[in-house]
Amino acid sequence: MLDTLILSRIQFASNMTFHILFPTISIALGWVLFYFKVKFNKTGDSVWSEAYQFWVKIFALTFALGVVSGITMSFQFGTNWPGYMQTVGNIAGPLLGYEVLSAFFLEATFLGIMLFGSKRVSQRAHTIATFLVAFGTSLSAFWIIALDSWMQTPQGFEMINGQAHATNWIEIVFNPSMPYRLLHMMTASFLTVTFLIAGISSYRYLKGINLSGNRALIKLAMTMAVVLAPLQIVLGDSHGLNTLEYQPAKVAAMEGIWETTKGAPAVLFAIPDETTKANKYEIAIPKLASLYLTHSFAGEVKGLDAFPGATPPVAPIFFAFRIMVGIGMLMLLTAFVGFYLTRKNKELPTWLLKGLSVMTFSGWVGVVAGWYVTEIGRQPYLVSGVLKTADAVTKVPTNMVLGTLVMYLALYLGLIVSYIWVVFYLARQANPAHIIDEQKSGLTNNIAGASE
């Protein structure tokens, strides 16, 4: 039955799913724009200037939706989860405040110069503004990841009269999972933007728009991808080992391991059944999970049976983890193939361009799946070992939560469809310089034809 708790969780999940799409792009795209700017300043090549002018429009659109959806999500701490701020507000409040004061204000202050100041300020001032906006997006991610990681692996506090009070802010910010989660998320952001640039540039290339410029961007994107995709696998493995140490129940759900086992198998596919506490239709490789989790074929891996009353929902974590890994493997394969072909062939194969176009928003799928693993895997706690989700939920009537949930879903569906439509609409528009080049080329051909 859908009660207030379940509906509030679905509502927050829908808000988070929608919101995370946009910071994932803006964090890395800000740095890519800074690279375009520096590259143009050094070489004077119009390819990088045109790339900046095109992608800064997408950055502005993405940034706006990220800000709006972030504000909406923060409201839910009061409307849907009043027990959260009441219990841990002394820690969550300052961290969210630091994000606004040190990051959001920095972004908002220099965003106007970045978007509209290229012809009103010096190139140096415009480049600095671009850098500060990019730095602000990363700083914002730092504070948000610090808070979320503290909720996963809390430390540096004490409970007084049912409320958390900080005792060591260094321990709170740099909690055990924070460095791993921050690096994993930042790399995911850059991978998302890498395939976004490759996909949109391939789409434009197929449309015959600014061929040389888009070929350069595809080559750059594949160079980034061939470095970032293997790096993300290494970081993901390190993050997984950290999770095994501090949140073993989450790892057990990810792996589909119900009973504590020595020589645990790696379950490639199964349908977890929480009623029977077993996997149906399991396909597994014997002892492999023990090898990559404990570095021993005979290593013991704790199963869900070791955490009675504190186990997360298994099926959504199990499948989300495999979606995340599957997207990662597809990106890795595409990166190596794309890197090879962009250097070997002068003319890019059509099948590669179409494949990259299809993968334009593939990073979103991996990021959302990864966040589902992270957040659902923390259940039944909102703050691990400190505050249970059921103890923080609102007492607002179920029908009111259901009504706002339906409105949120309808609004978010409309916005995401509109966002993707606008991105591809912008992609279909030729750069002014490209139009002039085509007109010159056509005029030259006409003169040559007349002279013949």
C-alpha positions in Angstrom: 0.0 0.0 0.0 1.2 3.5 -0.9 1.4 5.3 2.5 2.9 8.7 3.3 6.3 7.2 3.8 6.5 5.4 0.5 5.0 8.4 -1.4 7.4 10.8 0.2 10.3 8.5 -0.7 9.1 8.3 -4.3 8.6 12.1 -4.5 12.1 12.8 -3.2 13.5 10.2 -5.5 11.8 11.8 -8.5 13.1 15.2 -7.5 16.6 13.9 -7.0 16.5 12.0 -10.3 15.5 15.1 -12.2 17.9 17.5 -10.3 21.0 15.3 -10.6 20.8 15.3 -14.4 21.7 19.0 -14.6 24.6 19.4 -12.1 26.1 16.3 -13.7 26.4 18.3 -16.9 27.2 21.8 -15.6 30.0 20.6 -13.2 32.2 19.2 -16.1 30.9 21.4 -18.9 32.1 24.5 -17.0 35.7 23.2 -17.1 35.3 22.1 -20.8 34.2 25.7 -21.6 37.3 27.0 -19.8 39.4 24.7 -21.9 37.8 26.0 -25.1 38.5 29.5 -23.9 42.1 28.9 -23.1 42.7 27.0 -26.3 41.2 29.9 -28.4 43.3 32.5 -26.5 46.5 30.5 -27.3 45.8 29.5 -30.9 43.3 32.0 -32.2 41.6 29.1 -34.0 38.0 29.9 -34.6 37.0 26.2 -34.0 37.4 26.7 -30.2 35.6 30.1 -30.2 32.7 28.6 -32.1 32.7 25.6 -29.7 32.6 28.0 -26.8 29.7 30.0 -28.2 27.6 26.9 -28.9 28.2 25.0 -25.7 27.8 28.0 -23.4 24.2 28.2 -24.5 23.7 24.6 -23.3 25.5 25.4 -20.1 23.2 28.3 -19.4 20.1 26.2 -20.0 21.5 23.4 -17.9 22.5 25.7 -15.0 19.1 27.3 -14.9 17.2 24.0 -14.6 19.8 22.7 -12.0 19.2 25.8 -9.8 15.4 25.6 -10.0 15.2 21.9 -9.3 17.7 22.1 -6.5 15.7 24.7 -4.7 12.5 22.6 -5.1 14.4 19.6 -3.7 15.6 21.5 -0.6 12.1 22.5 0.2 11.2 18.9 0.8 13.5 18.8 3.9 10.7 20.8 5.5 7.6 19.6 3.8 8.3 15.8 3.6 11.1 15.2 6.0 10.8 17.5 9.0 12.4 14.9 11.3 15.6 15.2 9.2 16.3 18.8 10.0 15.1 18.4 13.6 17.6 15.6 14.2 20.6 16.5 12.1 19.9 20.1 11.1 22.9 21.3 13.2 25.1 19.5 10.7 23.1 19.5 7.4 22.2 23.2 7.8 25.8 24.6 7.9 26.9 22.3 5.1 24.1 23.5 2.8 24.8 27.1 3.9 28.5 26.7 2.9 27.4 25.5 -0.5 25.3 28.6 -1.0 27.7 31.1 0.4 31.0 29.8 -1.2 29.8 28.2 -4.4 26.4 29.4 -5.6 27.1 33.0 -5.0 30.4 32.6 -6.9 28.6 31.0 -9.9 25.8 33.5 -9.9 28.1 36.5 -9.7 30.3 35.6 -12.6 27.8 33.7 -14.8 26.5 37.0 -16.3 30.0 38.0 -17.4 30.6 34.5 -18.8 27.4 34.5 -20.8 27.2 38.2 -22.0 30.6 39.7 -21.4 32.7 38.3 -24.2 32.5 41.6 -26.1 32.2 43.9 -23.1 35.2 42.9 -21.0 38.8 41.9 -22.0 39.5 38.3 -23.1 41.5 37.9 -19.8 38.6 39.0 -17.6 36.2 36.8 -19.6 38.5 33.8 -19.2 38.8 34.4 -15.5 35.0 34.6 -15.2 34.6 31.3 -17.0 37.2 29.7 -14.6 35.4 31.0 -11.5 32.0 29.7 -12.7 33.6 26.3 -13.4 35.3 26.4 -10.0 32.0 27.3 -8.3 30.2 24.3 -9.8 32.9 22.0 -8.5 32.9 23.7 -5.1 29.1 23.3 -5.0 29.5 19.6 -5.7 32.1 19.3 -2.9 29.7 20.5 -0.2 26.8 18.5 -1.4 28.9 15.3 -1.7 30.3 16.0 1.8 26.8 16.1 3.3 25.5 13.1 1.4 28.7 11.1 2.3 28.2 12.1 6.0 24.7 10.7 5.8 26.3 7.4 4.5 29.2 7.3 6.9 28.6 9.8 9.8 31.3 10.8 12.2 32.6 13.9 14.1 29.4 14.4 16.1 27.6 13.5 19.3 23.9 13.1 20.1 22.5 15.3 22.8 18.7 15.1 23.6 18.1 13.4 20.2 19.9 15.9 18.1 23.3 15.7 16.4 25.9 18.2 17.4 29.2 18.7 15.6 32.3 17.9 17.5 34.8 17.9 14.7 34.0 19.6 11.3 37.1 18.2 9.6 35.8 14.7 10.4 32.3 15.6 9.3 33.4 17.0 5.9 36.1 14.5 5.2 34.2 11.4 6.5 35.4 7.9 5.4 33.4 7.7 2.2 33.6 11.3 1.0 36.9 11.3 -1.0 35.8 8.1 -2.9 32.3 9.4 -3.6 33.6 12.8 -4.7 36.1 11.4 -7.2 33.6 8.9 -8.5 31.0 11.6 -9.0 33.3 14.1 -10.6 34.6 11.5 -13.0 31.0 10.5 -13.8 30.2 14.1 -14.6 33.2 14.4 -17.0 32.2 11.1 -18.7 28.6 12.3 -19.1 29.8 15.6 -20.7 32.3 13.7 -22.8 29.6 11.6 -24.4 27.2 14.6 -24.6 29.8 16.5 -26.6 30.6 13.5 -28.8 26.9 12.8 -29.4 25.8 16.3 -30.2 28.9 16.9 -32.3 28.2 13.6 -34.2 24.6 14.7 -34.8 25.8 18.0 -36.2 28.4 16.3 -38.3 25.7 14.1 -39.8 23.7 17.2 -40.5 26.6 18.7 -42.4 27.1 21.6 -39.9 30.6 22.9 -39.2 32.3 19.6 -40.2 35.9 20.5 -39.3 34.9 22.0 -35.9 32.7 19.0 -34.9 35.3 16.5 -36.0 37.8 18.2 -33.7 35.3 18.0 -30.8 34.6 14.3 -31.5 38.3 13.7 -31.4 38.7 15.6 -28.2 35.8 13.8 -26.6 37.1 10.3 -27.5 40.5 11.3 -26.1 38.9 12.3 -22.9 36.7 9.1 -22.8 39.6 6.7 -23.4 41.3 8.2 -20.2 38.2 8.7 -18.1 36.4 5.4 -18.7 39.2 3.1 -17.3 39.8 5.6 -14.5 36.2 5.4 -13.5 36.4 1.6 -13.2 39.4 1.9 -10.9 37.7 4.6 -8.8 34.5 2.5 -8.7 36.4 -0.5 -7.4 38.0 1.6 -4.7 34.7 3.1 -3.8 33.2 -0.4 -3.6 35.9 -1.6 -1.2 35.2 1.5 1.0 31.5 0.7 1.0 32.3 -3.0 1.9 34.1 -1.7 4.9 31.6 0.8 6.2 28.3 -0.3 4.6 28.5 -4.1 4.0 24.7 -4.5 3.8 24.7 -2.3 0.7 27.4 -4.4 -1.0 25.5 -7.6 -0.1 22.4 -6.1 -1.9 24.5 -5.0 -4.8 25.9 -8.4 -5.2 22.7 -10.3 -4.4 24.4 -12.3 -1.6 21.8 -13.5 0.9 23.9 -15.7 3.1 27.4 -15.0 4.5 29.7 -17.0 2.3 33.3 -18.0 1.8 34.2 -18.0 -1.8 31.1 -15.9 -2.8 30.1 -16.1 -6.5 29.7 -13.0 -8.7 26.0 -13.0 -9.7 25.8 -11.8 -13.2 22.0 -12.0 -13.4 19.2 -13.0 -11.1 15.8 -12.0 -9.9 16.2 -11.4 -6.1 13.2 -12.7 -4.1 12.9 -11.1 -0.7 10.1 -13.5 0.3 12.3 -16.5 0.0 15.5 -14.6 0.6 17.1 -16.2 -2.5 17.9 -15.4 -6.1 15.8 -16.9 -8.9 17.2 -17.8 -12.3 20.7 -17.0 -11.1 23.7 -16.9 -13.4 26.9 -16.6 -11.5 30.7 -17.1 -11.7 31.9 -19.1 -8.7 34.2 -17.4 -6.1 34.7 -14.3 -8.3 32.9 -11.9 -5.8 35.2 -13.0 -3.0 38.2 -12.4 -5.3 37.4 -8.8 -6.2 35.9 -7.9 -2.8 38.5 -9.6 -0.5 41.3 -10.3 -3.0 41.0 -14.0 -2.1 39.0 -16.8 -3.7 38.2 -18.1 -0.3 37.5 -14.7 1.3 34.4 -14.3 3.4 31.7 -11.9 2.2 28.9 -11.0 4.6 25.4 -11.7 3.3 22.1 -10.0 4.0 21.5 -12.5 6.8 24.2 -10.8 8.8 22.1 -7.6 9.1 18.6 -8.6 10.5 16.2 -5.6 10.5 18.7 -3.3 8.8 18.7 -4.5 5.2 17.9 -2.3 2.2 15.5 -3.3 -0.6 17.5 -5.7 -2.6 16.0 -5.8 -6.1 16.3 -2.1 -7.0 19.9 -1.9 -5.8 20.8 -5.2 -7.5 19.4 -4.1 -10.9 20.6 -0.4 -10.7 24.1 -1.6 -10.0 24.1 -3.8 -13.1 22.7 -1.0 -15.2 25.5 1.4 -13.9 28.2 -1.2 -14.7 26.7 -2.1 -18.0 26.7 1.6 -19.1 30.3 1.9 -17.9 31.4 -1.1 -20.0 29.6 0.3 -23.1 31.4 3.6 -22.6 34.7 1.9 -22.2 34.2 -0.1 -25.5 33.0 3.0 -27.3 35.9 5.1 -26.0 38.5 2.7 -27.4 36.8 2.2 -30.7 36.2 5.9 -31.1 39.7 6.9 -30.1 41.1 4.5 -32.7 38.9 5.5 -35.5 39.2 9.3 -35.0 43.0 8.9 -35.4 43.0 6.3 -38.2 40.3 7.6 -40.5 40.2 11.0 -42.1 36.5 10.6 -42.8 34.5 9.4 -39.7 32.4 6.2 -40.3 28.7 6.9 -40.4 28.0 4.0 -38.0 30.3 5.5 -35.4 28.6 8.9 -35.7 25.1 7.4 -35.4 26.3 5.3 -32.4 27.7 8.3 -30.6 24.5 10.2 -31.3 22.5 7.5 -29.7 24.8 7.6 -26.6 24.4 11.4 -26.2 22.7 11.1 -22.8 24.1 7.7 -21.8 25.9 9.3 -18.9 22.6 10.2 -17.4 21.6 6.6 -17.2 24.8 5.6 -15.4 24.6 8.5 -13.0 21.0 7.9 -12.0 21.6 4.2 -11.6 24.6 4.9 -9.4 22.7 7.4 -7.2 19.9 4.8 -6.8 22.5 2.3 -5.5 23.9 4.9 -3.1 20.7 6.2 -1.7 18.5 3.1 -1.7 21.4 1.2 -0.3 21.4 3.3 2.8 17.9 2.2 3.8 16.2 1.8 6.2 18.3 4.7 7.5 18.2 8.3 6.3 21.5 8.9 8.3 23.2 5.5 8.7 22.9 4.3 12.3 21.5 7.6 13.5 18.1 8.4 12.0 15.7 5.9 10.3 13.7 7.1 7.3 10.4 6.2 8.9 11.2 8.4 11.9 11.8 11.5 9.8 8.8 11.5 7.4 6.0 14.1 7.6 2.6 13.5 9.1 0.9 15.3 6.2 -2.0 13.3 4.8 -1.3 10.7 2.1 -3.6 12.3 -0.5 -1.7 15.6 -0.2 1.7 13.9 -0.8 0.1 12.0 -3.7 -1.2 15.2 -5.3 2.1 17.0 -5.2 3.9 13.9 -6.5 1.6 13.8 -9.6 2.2 17.5 -10.2 6.0 17.1 -9.8 6.1 14.1 -12.2 4.0 15.9 -14.9 6.2 19.0 -14.6 9.5 17.1 -14.7 8.4 15.0 -17.7 7.5 18.2 -19.6 10.8 19.9 -18.6 13.1 17.0 -19.5 11.4 16.5 -22.9 11.7 20.3 -23.5 15.3 20.4 -22.4 16.3 17.5 -24.8 14.3 19.1 -27.6 16.0 22.5 -27.1 19.5 20.9 -27.0 18.9 19.2 -30.4 17.2 22.3 -31.8 20.4 24.3 -31.0 22.4 21.5 -32.5 20.6 21.9 -35.8 21.4 25.6 -36.0 24.5 26.4 -38.0 27.1 28.8 -36.6 26.9 32.3 -38.2 30.5 31.9 -39.3 29.7 28.6 -41.0 26.8 30.1 -42.9 29.1 32.9 -44.1 31.6 30.2 -45.2 28.9 28.3 -47.1 27.8 31.5 -48.8 31.3 32.4 -49.8 31.9 28.8 -51.1 28.6 29.0 -53.1 29.6 32.4 -54.5 33.0 31.1 -55.5 31.5 28.1 -57.3 29.0 30.3 -59.1 31.8 32.6 -60.3 33.9 29.7 -61.4 30.9 28.2 -63.3 30.2 31.5 -65.0 33.8 31.9 -66.1 33.8 28.4 -67.6 
